[in-house]
Amino acid sequence: MDLYLLLVIVATLLCSRIFSFVYAKFRVQENKIIASSSSSPPSPKLSLPSNRVHDVFPSFHGKDVRKSFLSHFLKECGIKGINLFIDNEITRGEFIGPELKKAIQGSRIAIVLLSKRYASSSWCLDELVEIMKCKEELGQTVMPVFYEVDPTDVKKQAGDFGKVFKKTCKGKTNEVTRKWSEALAKVATLAGYHSNNWDNEAKMIEDVATDVAKKLFNSTPSRDFDEFIGMEAHMNKISRVLRTYLDEVRMIGIWGPAGIGKTTIARCMFNQLSHTFQHSVFLMNVKAMCTPPVCSDDYNVKLHLQQIFLSQLTNQKEDFKISHLGVAQERLNDKKVLVVLDNVDRLVQLEAMAKKTGWFDVLYVCFWSKVP
């Protein structure tokens, strides 16, 4: 048999396997989504105000952190040019007013300083409810800091934190306490900072401020693709397929010959969507990452890709290592993640990230080239 013909047959079979894998794995979910969307068209997702007044809105219990963590954090943010909203001139009453709600809605990022007595303040708890509402409805970034409290105690309202919370709930309606409890449970599941993980509080404050600065830079609307004619039409088509407003694990593939602009489309889409996810990773040229001797077999391909994925996700150093394939699932269970895989050419590369859809709440977007 002619060698060229043999290579074409092999390449065709490979691409067919990749397509079959994606199609079979997500066909059931796609049918569910089509059925639900045809019966009740979703309302357009809201967005954060374009004229945001503040970079960061901090929610905190003053007696716990104002003279310690917060004062140093304010100084560090000032050095980095980060503008924080501080409510010194707002008189605290029983309920948060429209001025404070406007400040929360007008901030790019909300930092929740969860301290020992945070739940003793109905004001703080009302702030948290509004913050989590902005996260869900407006895509606001929320960064929790667990300051001398256990995230599990916050999530379950247990331990000393729970005792304080229950005391605050006395005399309140069931609806109010339910909203507070749900907001605490949700914020405790977000990726954040635990003071016990730092020996030096000054280093922790510096790290938090640095991450805030990075998120602010990354969430600034991109103008990189304004000069590309037709890019908006591409984004609209992809948006209709992605349906990011649905609470579903999603995966799409974009398949086409080399040189037609798949990577450019991927980068533009990533820039538009990444700030609406808890975590986001763009793995560029996956094919080039999976070369011998590091990727000598399928297991090492998966381990190597998950290692790179988690390294980028957690902003760890290049020597970041994992010991087994279950680490990604353990670290990211119940997290909302955007993953873009560029230039995929083998089925095992998809399996490294999408072996089971239940690993975490994730949106996968994969790009690969058509057989010549």
C-alpha positions as CSV (number, residue, x, y, z in Angstrom):
1,M,0.0,0.0,0.0
2,D,1.2,3.5,-0.8
3,L,2.9,5.0,2.3
4,Y,1.1,8.4,1.9
5,L,-2.3,6.7,1.6
6,L,-1.5,4.7,4.8
7,L,-0.7,7.8,6.7
8,V,-3.9,9.5,5.6
9,I,-5.9,6.5,6.7
10,V,-4.3,6.4,10.1
11,A,-4.7,10.2,10.7
12,T,-8.3,9.9,9.6
13,L,-9.0,7.2,12.1
14,L,-7.3,9.2,14.9
15,C,-9.5,12.3,14.3
16,S,-12.6,10.1,14.1
17,R,-11.8,8.7,17.5
18,I,-11.4,12.2,19.0
19,F,-14.6,13.3,17.4
20,S,-16.5,10.2,18.6
21,F,-15.1,10.7,22.1
22,V,-16.4,14.3,22.4
23,Y,-19.7,13.5,20.7
24,A,-20.6,10.4,22.8
25,K,-19.4,12.0,26.1
26,F,-21.5,15.1,25.9
27,R,-24.4,14.2,23.6
28,V,-26.8,13.5,26.4
29,Q,-26.1,16.8,28.1
30,E,-26.5,18.6,24.7
31,N,-29.9,17.1,24.2
32,K,-31.0,18.2,27.7
33,I,-29.7,21.7,27.0
34,I,-31.5,22.0,23.6
35,A,-34.7,20.8,25.2
36,S,-34.6,23.2,28.1
37,S,-33.5,26.2,26.0
38,S,-36.2,25.7,23.4
39,S,-39.0,25.7,26.0
40,S,-37.8,28.7,28.0
41,P,-35.3,31.1,26.4
42,P,-32.9,32.4,29.0
43,S,-32.7,36.1,29.9
44,P,-29.5,37.9,29.0
45,K,-26.8,37.7,31.6
46,L,-26.1,41.0,33.4
47,S,-22.7,42.5,33.5
48,L,-20.7,44.6,35.9
49,P,-21.1,48.4,35.4
50,S,-18.6,49.7,32.9
51,N,-18.0,52.9,35.0
52,R,-16.8,51.1,38.1
53,V,-15.8,53.5,40.9
54,H,-13.6,51.1,43.0
55,D,-11.2,48.3,42.2
56,V,-11.9,46.4,45.4
57,F,-14.7,46.3,48.0
58,P,-13.5,44.8,51.3
59,S,-16.1,43.2,53.7
60,F,-14.7,42.9,57.2
61,H,-15.4,43.1,60.9
62,G,-13.5,46.2,62.1
63,K,-12.6,45.0,65.6
64,D,-10.9,41.9,64.2
65,V,-8.9,43.2,61.3
66,R,-9.0,47.0,61.0
67,K,-5.8,47.7,63.0
68,S,-4.0,44.5,61.9
69,F,-4.5,42.9,58.5
70,L,-6.7,45.6,56.9
71,S,-4.4,48.6,57.7
72,H,-1.4,46.8,56.2
73,F,-3.4,45.6,53.3
74,L,-4.6,49.1,52.5
75,K,-0.9,50.3,52.5
76,E,0.1,47.4,50.2
77,C,-2.8,48.2,47.8
78,G,-1.8,51.9,47.8
79,I,1.7,50.9,46.7
80,K,0.3,48.8,43.9
81,G,-2.2,51.5,42.8
82,I,-5.3,49.5,43.9
83,N,-8.3,51.6,44.9
84,L,-10.3,50.2,47.8
85,F,-13.7,51.3,49.1
86,I,-13.7,52.0,52.8
87,D,-17.0,52.9,54.5
88,N,-15.7,55.2,57.2
89,E,-18.3,57.9,56.4
90,I,-21.3,55.5,56.2
91,T,-23.3,55.3,59.4
92,R,-24.0,51.6,60.2
93,G,-27.6,50.8,61.0
94,E,-29.7,47.6,61.0
95,F,-29.6,47.2,57.2
96,I,-27.1,48.1,54.5
97,G,-28.4,51.0,52.4
98,P,-28.4,51.8,48.7
99,E,-25.1,53.7,49.0
100,L,-23.3,50.6,50.2
101,K,-25.1,48.3,47.6
102,K,-24.0,50.7,44.9
103,A,-20.4,50.5,46.2
104,I,-20.4,46.7,46.1
105,Q,-21.9,46.6,42.6
106,G,-19.4,49.2,41.4
107,S,-16.3,47.3,42.4
108,R,-14.4,44.9,40.2
109,I,-13.4,42.6,43.1
110,A,-14.9,41.9,46.5
111,I,-12.6,40.7,49.3
112,V,-14.3,39.0,52.2
113,L,-12.2,39.0,55.4
114,L,-13.7,36.1,57.3
115,S,-12.6,36.6,60.9
116,K,-13.7,35.2,64.3
117,R,-16.4,37.8,64.8
118,Y,-17.4,38.4,61.2
119,A,-20.6,36.6,61.8
120,S,-21.4,38.6,64.9
121,S,-22.4,41.5,62.6
122,S,-25.7,41.4,60.7
123,W,-24.2,44.3,58.6
124,C,-21.3,42.1,57.5
125,L,-23.6,39.2,56.7
126,D,-25.9,41.4,54.7
127,E,-22.9,42.7,52.8
128,L,-21.9,39.1,52.1
129,V,-25.4,38.3,50.7
130,E,-25.1,41.2,48.4
131,I,-21.6,40.3,47.3
132,M,-22.6,36.7,46.5
133,K,-25.6,38.1,44.6
134,C,-23.2,40.3,42.5
135,K,-21.0,37.3,41.9
136,E,-23.8,35.2,40.6
137,E,-25.7,37.8,38.6
138,L,-22.9,40.2,37.5
139,G,-19.9,37.9,37.4
140,Q,-18.0,39.8,40.1
141,T,-14.8,38.3,41.4
142,V,-14.9,37.3,45.0
143,M,-11.8,36.5,47.0
144,P,-12.3,35.1,50.6
145,V,-9.6,35.5,53.2
146,F,-10.0,33.1,56.2
147,Y,-8.3,35.1,58.9
148,E,-7.7,32.8,61.9
149,V,-10.9,30.8,61.1
150,D,-11.4,27.4,59.5
151,P,-13.1,27.4,56.1
152,T,-15.1,24.3,57.2
153,D,-16.4,26.1,60.2
154,V,-17.5,29.0,57.9
155,K,-19.2,26.6,55.5
156,K,-21.1,24.7,58.1
157,Q,-21.4,27.5,60.6
158,A,-19.7,25.2,63.2
159,G,-17.2,25.7,66.0
160,D,-16.7,29.1,67.6
161,F,-17.6,30.8,64.3
162,G,-20.9,28.9,64.3
163,K,-21.7,29.9,67.9
164,V,-21.2,33.5,67.0
165,F,-23.4,33.1,63.9
166,K,-26.2,31.4,65.8
167,K,-26.2,34.2,68.4
168,T,-26.6,36.8,65.6
169,C,-29.5,34.8,64.1
170,K,-31.6,35.1,67.3
171,G,-34.7,37.2,66.7
172,K,-34.2,37.2,62.9
173,T,-36.6,35.7,60.4
174,N,-36.0,32.3,58.8
175,E,-35.6,34.0,55.4
176,V,-32.9,36.3,56.6
177,T,-30.9,33.5,58.4
178,R,-31.3,31.2,55.4
179,K,-29.7,33.8,53.1
180,W,-26.9,34.4,55.5
181,S,-26.2,30.7,55.9
182,E,-26.3,30.1,52.1
183,A,-23.9,33.1,51.5
184,L,-21.4,31.8,54.1
185,A,-21.6,28.2,52.7
186,K,-21.0,29.5,49.1
187,V,-18.1,31.9,50.0
188,A,-16.4,29.1,51.9
189,T,-16.1,27.0,48.8
190,L,-14.3,29.6,46.8
191,A,-10.6,29.5,46.3
192,G,-9.1,31.9,48.9
193,Y,-6.4,32.5,51.4
194,H,-6.0,30.8,54.8
195,S,-3.9,32.7,57.4
196,N,-2.6,29.4,58.8
197,N,-0.8,28.7,55.5
198,W,1.5,31.7,56.1
199,D,4.1,32.0,58.9
200,N,4.5,35.6,58.2
201,E,1.4,37.8,58.0
202,A,3.2,40.5,56.0
203,K,4.0,38.0,53.3
204,M,0.4,36.9,53.2
205,I,-0.8,40.4,52.8
206,E,1.7,41.0,50.0
207,D,0.6,37.8,48.2
208,V,-3.1,38.7,48.4
209,A,-2.4,42.2,47.1
210,T,-0.3,40.9,44.3
211,D,-3.0,38.4,43.3
212,V,-5.6,41.2,43.4
213,A,-3.4,43.3,41.1
214,K,-3.1,40.4,38.7
215,K,-6.8,39.8,38.6
216,L,-7.5,43.5,38.0
217,F,-5.1,43.6,35.0
218,N,-6.6,40.4,33.6
219,S,-10.2,41.6,34.0
220,T,-9.5,44.8,32.1
221,P,-11.5,44.6,28.8
222,S,-9.2,43.5,26.0
223,R,-8.8,45.6,22.8
224,D,-6.2,43.1,21.4
225,F,-8.7,41.8,18.7
226,D,-10.5,45.0,17.7
227,E,-8.7,45.1,14.4
228,F,-9.7,41.6,13.4
229,I,-12.7,41.8,11.0
230,G,-15.5,39.4,11.7
231,M,-14.2,38.4,15.2
232,E,-17.4,39.6,16.8
233,A,-19.4,37.3,14.6
234,H,-17.2,34.4,15.6
235,M,-17.7,35.2,19.3
236,N,-21.5,35.4,18.9
237,K,-21.6,32.0,17.2
238,I,-19.4,30.4,19.9
239,S,-21.5,32.0,22.6
240,R,-24.6,30.4,21.3
241,V,-22.9,27.0,21.6
242,L,-21.3,27.5,25.0
243,R,-24.4,28.6,26.9
244,T,-22.3,29.7,29.9
245,Y,-25.5,30.8,31.6
246,L,-26.4,27.2,32.2
247,D,-25.3,25.2,35.3
248,E,-23.9,22.4,33.1
249,V,-20.5,20.8,32.4
250,R,-19.8,21.9,28.8
251,M,-17.3,20.9,26.2
252,I,-17.0,22.1,22.6
253,G,-14.5,21.4,19.9
254,I,-13.4,23.6,17.0
255,W,-11.9,21.6,14.2
256,G,-10.3,23.1,11.1
257,P,-7.1,23.2,8.9
258,A,-4.0,24.9,10.2
259,G,-3.7,28.7,9.6
260,I,-7.4,29.7,9.6
261,G,-7.3,31.5,13.0
262,K,-8.4,28.9,15.5
263,T,-5.9,30.0,18.1
264,T,-6.8,33.7,17.7
265,I,-10.5,32.8,18.2
266,A,-9.6,30.8,21.3
267,R,-7.5,33.6,22.8
268,C,-10.2,36.2,22.1
269,M,-12.9,33.9,23.6
270,F,-10.7,33.2,26.7
271,N,-10.1,37.0,27.3
272,Q,-13.9,37.6,27.2
273,L,-14.9,34.7,29.5
274,S,-12.1,34.0,31.9
275,H,-13.1,36.7,34.5
276,T,-16.5,35.1,34.9
277,F,-15.0,31.8,36.2
278,Q,-13.5,31.0,39.5
279,H,-10.5,29.6,37.7
280,S,-9.3,29.7,34.1
281,V,-6.4,28.1,32.2
282,F,-5.3,28.5,28.5
283,L,-3.0,25.6,27.5
284,M,-1.5,26.7,24.2
285,N,-0.1,24.1,21.7
286,V,-0.9,21.0,23.7
287,K,0.7,18.9,21.0
288,A,4.1,20.4,21.6
289,M,3.8,19.7,25.4
290,C,3.4,16.0,24.8
291,T,6.7,15.0,23.4
292,P,9.3,12.3,24.5
293,P,11.0,11.6,26.8
294,V,8.7,13.3,29.4
295,C,5.6,11.9,27.7
296,S,6.8,8.3,27.0
297,D,3.3,6.7,27.4
298,D,-0.3,7.6,27.8
299,Y,-0.1,7.8,31.6
300,N,2.8,10.2,31.6
301,V,1.0,12.3,28.9
302,K,-2.0,12.7,31.3
303,L,0.2,13.3,34.4
304,H,2.3,15.9,32.5
305,L,-0.7,17.8,31.2
306,Q,-2.5,17.8,34.6
307,Q,0.7,19.0,36.2
308,I,1.0,21.9,33.7
309,F,-2.7,22.6,34.2
310,L,-2.6,22.8,38.0
311,S,0.7,24.7,37.9
312,Q,-0.9,27.5,35.8
313,L,-4.2,27.4,37.8
314,T,-2.5,27.9,41.1
315,N,0.3,30.2,39.9
316,Q,2.9,27.8,41.2
317,K,6.5,27.6,40.0
318,E,7.6,25.6,37.0
319,D,8.9,22.8,39.2
320,F,5.4,22.1,40.6
321,K,4.8,18.3,40.7
322,I,1.9,16.0,41.3
323,S,2.1,12.3,42.3
324,H,-1.0,10.8,40.7
325,L,-3.9,11.6,38.3
326,G,-6.4,12.1,41.1
327,V,-4.9,15.4,42.3
328,A,-6.8,17.6,39.8
329,Q,-10.1,16.1,40.8
330,E,-9.4,16.5,44.5
331,R,-8.2,20.1,44.2
332,L,-11.0,21.3,42.0
333,N,-14.0,19.4,43.0
334,D,-17.1,21.7,42.8
335,K,-15.1,24.6,41.3
336,K,-16.1,26.5,38.2
337,V,-13.3,26.3,35.7
338,L,-12.7,27.5,32.1
339,V,-10.2,25.3,30.3
340,V,-9.0,26.0,26.7
341,L,-6.9,23.4,25.0
342,D,-5.2,24.6,21.9
343,N,-3.8,22.3,19.1
344,V,-5.0,18.9,20.5
345,D,-4.0,16.0,18.3
346,R,-4.5,12.9,20.5
347,L,-7.4,11.4,22.4
348,V,-5.3,10.9,25.5
349,Q,-4.8,14.7,25.7
350,L,-8.6,15.2,26.1
351,E,-8.8,12.3,28.6
352,A,-6.2,14.0,30.8
353,M,-8.7,16.8,31.4
354,A,-12.1,15.3,30.7
355,K,-12.1,11.6,31.7
356,K,-15.3,12.2,33.7
357,T,-17.6,15.2,33.5
358,G,-18.2,15.1,37.2
359,W,-14.7,16.1,38.2
360,F,-15.6,19.8,38.5
361,D,-18.0,22.3,37.0
362,V,-15.9,23.1,34.0
363,L,-16.2,24.5,30.5
364,Y,-13.8,22.9,28.1
365,V,-13.0,24.4,24.7
366,C,-10.7,22.3,22.5
367,F,-9.1,23.2,19.2
368,W,-7.5,20.8,16.7
369,S,-6.5,20.8,13.1
370,K,-8.3,18.9,10.3
371,V,-6.5,16.1,8.5
372,P,-4.8,17.6,5.4
